[in-house]
């Protein structure tokens, strides 16, 4: 391996460590151990911090000199360059201020994490609870992004808002059915969308002007 290859390998390893710290759920799903109890880091300042790190890493990558790379190294460098660029452009294009809400919102990753979590002992259960406690604050960070986006004039298409609201209502409905011991997915046993627990405050106004 050349010195450029070693430098690229080191940069790629540092990027993976950084990504595992910034995206704990991705790390967990990849089989890595994450010490963080905050599973979602989607606050505006989180995206900005990642963009700053990625900018510095992208400059470092450019200084390695692609002409000295082997074919495998060039593929690694290309992949790394793409991922770093994504972290920068989502901020420069204000994409982080209009986070995905449909078909996959922030709850999707959380659902995957919860479904794959194995509780083998009391310590595992306590870690699970510690992480659950921090989810509301993390979702509030997502709302802060959306609020900043709205202040900048960013809007979601009406259809996206309507479908996202429908998903939230369905989830609340299924949760209530589960608590009452009813069959999930049975419309006859499920509460109606007019139910207070299935209502989504502000849903009507969210889609106006979309």
Buried (B, 14 or more C-beta within 10 A) or exposed (E): EEEBBEBBEEBBEEBBEBBBEBBBBBBBEEEEEBEBBBBBBBBBEBBEBBBEBBBEBBEBBEEBEBEBBEEEBBEBBEEBBEBBBEBBEBBEEBBBBBBBBBEEBBBEBBEEBBEEEEEEEEEEEEBBEEBEEBBEEBBEBBEBBBEBBBEEEBBBEEEBBBBBBBBBBBEBBBBBBEEEEBEEEEEEEBBEBEEEEBBBEEBEEBBEEE
